[in-house]
């Protein structure tokens, strides 16, 4: 007879079946089911305790006794309902045995299991005490099923972790993740325990189960999203070198059949066989140019095709020697191995980020840990001999150490047979490339010849003759691919068949002989062309970082003997054609085809060699001269700068500003304490004179530079300035200063080179506004509003690519769409469902990326209720949501109710200021009126807010600001308020007026309310700043009328008149005239000024705007003041010129 259906027993059976399916290991399940009672567990723990005592690693197993007793009482309760189902009870006891057994080998892991089970026990109720409750209420029995599932979930999380074969390598890093998952289960246990203390219903039980499922799913998605965001942030900060593109390039250039001999080699086969334990390291060695790099790329492609393994690799190059180190290469291998692997990414995230960034030992330890966990992995490093010798040896030591520790890691090193590398690799087998690759070279020669013949259209008989002459080339190469390539590429530069025949009749004896022919051709060129080619080759060889073709083109037109010239390029260069087969362009950068080119062409042993010291001096002088030329003057007009941008005058800007100092240091290193040439000293003195920063503030103490000692005796001031510049560069690197983020660092630079006041971006913003990057969709608000940066625009554009569209044609999302089906469905329910009122939709659990996109859309629609329903998600994921951009978007387009959700009273001043500026730019008066009082009440004023007010075309914005400012000054904080708007912050405020009358009127109205007596120093800085920027006579007149000393200076600053005299514009001319009429001293000198005021650019060209020479204007102003004095009107000057007509 069929037994009656028991719903409680069925629930337990379902829970057990789900556990077995999730575990996914039938063999393990069968073993678990052999542990049938708590006594079996106690027998095992007693045995384990004895073993631990005998081996001296006794642990406190009594810690889990309360947990076992709680489970005993639980089992005693439930076995009444499941009398015929022993499997259910086995699942309570069996996992404990295997967890303790697996974790026993590692002290930390064993203690972690004990602690976890003890913590779970504290949350479980007293089942025996509640037994009567279970018997009297059938619904309470369903709660017992929930506890059963909770216990199994704890087991499942821990069993899955310890079942991983290599968990010991990464226990510390990954156990934290398991703890977070267990914490979710512990929260559910607490909820289920509360169900026993109230009148429980079936609805409560179902709700508890659904809540758990939602919480678990949400936790999994959130954890994945947060980990992905954190991993990306760490990777972006460390910025590891990637080699995928290099690998693809090598693969594309590899001739078919190349490397087959290596794949058939017995020694290589042993290394490739992951089951062979005798050959775990291999040295692929050979002479320079033997094709080792191409073979290494073949190895990488081969190992990538082996299932169950990973491959990480690095292709090192002499071209990037200055940026490569053992640490940077370990970083690259680390992020290659961990990318896309959840557990490995978690290990990286759990590492010490700062130590990983700067410590080889930490990077070694992390990579070793990752490799130990990843399993069979091939590590291929090519070009070890091309980086700095010390770094190369250090890297090799680290890799060999890792290989020794990680038995499933197989290491292949490709390099020349250098002595220091050989010493470290003495116990490793090797394959000698140049002794085995003659057949591959022959294939290469045949393929290249056919390609050459296909576009040269030789006559058949000539082609046959050339093929015969090329027949011995592969043998002549003696295992050197590079030799064959150089000879073949050289042929392409010859004019006719006879020259080709002459070249091939007697082949070069070796690679150096091939280089000698090329150098001889260069030295026999017409003198101007010869000088140009040697200069280019010298720059390529000495530059710390590769140059681009446009940079070289402009560098060639720079006048290196002076500062004259406009730096404009009128013709492009075909570098491979003029420099020959030794130069190539890779990813827009120019480099030698092989490091041996530099070794030969720069060797003093070679006749007609290119001197590295001379080349370094030439490039350093070129960069310094370029930075001194007129297109870098601070007083250029907007139109002049715009013309320079369009004409390409700033091609070399990035390289010159970044590299000039390093090149100067390199030259002095090469000069070896000899006296530097006058030409270098001259351009450096010009640089200091023309580009010294007037706002420089010393940060710390500059250290002496021994390599520059020879300069100190010739020019102490120049030596001191270079020391300051070196100190700033060190400061810049140590603090990770970003020239695109803020301007607080500018005062630490003794020169104006790094100041972005003349940067292209600033000019573009001046011409096209602060948001020049516009969205291309006409129906998008950003089509007019735009973005401040290209990256912001790109992020925005990605949001337009949404495949899930709303089915209601009248809806704005019918074309815009959503990123996921879930978001689309939520939108349909929220806006297009008659059954649900607005605000009912729940978007709980959206990942950070999806949530961010959704929030932007909801803010645009001003759907306050929907955003409020997401506040818990927003708070949890705030760090990963571009929260500042959400705040700014709300302040721009949202209501105050919307904005208040994001810009809370506790927000930082910086966040508040950004929101204020966005509301001003968008003329969102509702938000502006609410945020402005907060800003004033904090007494942390930022002039950028007033700058936004001034530049705004809205009179309503200014009136509101003025009203609030009046309240603030009446409250007694006027002095603090006024001081904050001057100093360095005041410069951007003054620039914002741009000489436009209605903007100046706003500023003057503000000045009328300032207590000038309390901010005298700031007032004097203000007049100097006006003379340096807008040259506004209206603003200057106000300051002088309020008692400003027209010739006052401060620290290293000049007088206002000198600043105005540097400004060669009509406004500058008017300012000079006004200051002179006010009594400014035209003969004022300054220790840092290298010329008289009359010799400044604006003063020398003043007749262009005023129709009178400088001397004439000085005499005229003196006469005017004397007349005013006789008339009894003049003090120093202010009232004497109060009615001055500048047009007279």
Beta strands, then each sheet from edge to edge (+ up, - down):
strand 1: 281-285
strand 2: 310-315
strand 3: 377-382
strand 4: 409-415
strand 5: 429-432
strand 6: 547-548
strand 7: 583-586
strand 8: 589-592
sheet 1: 2+ 3+ 4+ 1+ 5+
sheet 2: 6+ 8- 7+
end
